[in-house]
Amino acid sequence: MNGRTKSRPRSSKEWLNSGGLPERMDFALQLADNKVPGWKVDPSAATIRPGFAGVSEEVTMPTRRFFLRNSALAMVGAGAAPLWLERALHADVPVARKKILVAIFQRGAADGLNVVVPHGEKAYYELRPTIAIPRPTSDPGKKKDAAIDLDGFFGLHPSLGPLKPLFDQRHLAIVDAVGSPDPTRSHFDAQDYMESGTPGRKATEDGWMNRALPKAAGKVSPLRAVSLGPLLPRAMRGSTPAVAMQAIEGFQVRSAEARRQLEQMSASKSLLMQAAGRETFEAVAMLQAIQRQKYAPAAGADYPHGRFGQALQQIAQLIKSDAGVEMAFADIGGWDHHVNELGARPSEGVLADLLREYGQALSAFWKDMGDRMNDVVVVTMSEFGRTAKENGNRGTDHGHANSMMVMGGAVKGGKVYGKWPGLEKEQLHDSRDLALTTDFRDVLGELVSRHLGNPSLKTVFPGYEPKLLGLV
């Protein structure tokens, strides 16, 4: 925030609000480097000795497995900013593992028909003479470009080979002809409807993930709901605090003025302000402890180097650190393929490259998490699908229904769920798109109720009663 003065908190009251959180963390890191006059941090003893008015006691802190460190941290929710550090003090207390839901958003409208290929549908090849994925084959010379058979009718794109073992082991389920019932073909509106969980209603203020968090019993982690990205996604916005971070690593000192703000707080007569000041000091020990640690994925998991792969790796790191994560979110963009969706061969081109990163990242996450996947479910979604018929540019245009994937130890996988509507002209939506037979809220509703244990689906998806598919 160097050179940015308008956004800095100008009062102790502002310091307590969520906008002051980066300033408090800036001060914390300056304090950790012993750059604050009158304060001394002893890393070996994890103690902080205050030296200005308003604070006289020594604060002692044990090393924490819990941490928060990033370059773009955002805390959302009324009262969230002053409370998260208080909650973090309890991160080392052994607790029963909670169920975790990880949502993946494929932004741009993925072509579900070329991701989960209906190779048993004759019309699929008639509608896509140059971009259809070839039928499964045992021919070694053609296998690289052919669909990977799942059940004799559906198959995976050849770039999704890493996911086939998970399907065979029945830990990966696919839902086809699924999506939002709203007919919009606008990326912005469709994403908003899917993330709010209220198709067709633009007035919904919060997201389905925020509403889906089970009612907290006692103190909860500040990382209860976390998104890997620069901004908090629409799905996580709401009254329950949630965190967005660009990356776990890379938190930088950005404001020397934070020192003056903290002095004002500590000298305040308000116990809340004094407590917030102490919380900042206590965060230093956690930050310093985690900065010395290196994360190595388990079981030979090899995450791709792109943003999506690294986001899943960091979600795994947060979960395995027992930081109290109950929900996580990541997205992967680049799915809007109007032109040259395939390369010279099906295993090449923009879609193949994107699916390769996507599949490798999900597979690596599964391997890395090990038996923790018994408590984790990953669900993928995209705002809408693509046209059944290819366009004149070897691409596809905005469509309607799509496919979703559900992965987890408790998932009843090895099956493609949903009623297949067919691709004959009279079976298409608006005579051009894959018709919808399953509402995306049916999938999410089951995960919220049966996996997370939140039965209040009328609150999570107002105006709609999800029909459970038996996924978990």
Secondary structure, DSSP 8 states (H G I E B T S, - for coil): -TT--TTS--SHHHHHSGGGHHHHHHHHHHHHTT-STT-EEETTTTEEE--STT--S-EE----S-----SS-EEESTTHHHHHHHHHTTTTS------EEEEEEETT---HHHHEE-TT-HHHHHH-TTT--------TTTGGGS-EESSSS-EE-GGGGGGHHHHHTT-EEEEEEEE-S-----HHHHHHHHHHT-TT-TT--S-HHHHHS----S---TTSEEEESSS--GGG-SSS-EEEES-SS------TTHHHHHHHHHTSS-HHHHHHHHHHHHHHHHHHHHHT-----STT----SSHHHHHHHHHHHHHHTT----EEEEEE-----SS--S-SSTTSSHHHHHHHHHHHHHHHHHHHHGGGGGGEEEEEEES--BBSS--TTSS--B-S-EEEEEEETT---SSEES-----SGGGSBTTTB----EEHHHHHHHIIIIIS----HHHHSTT---------
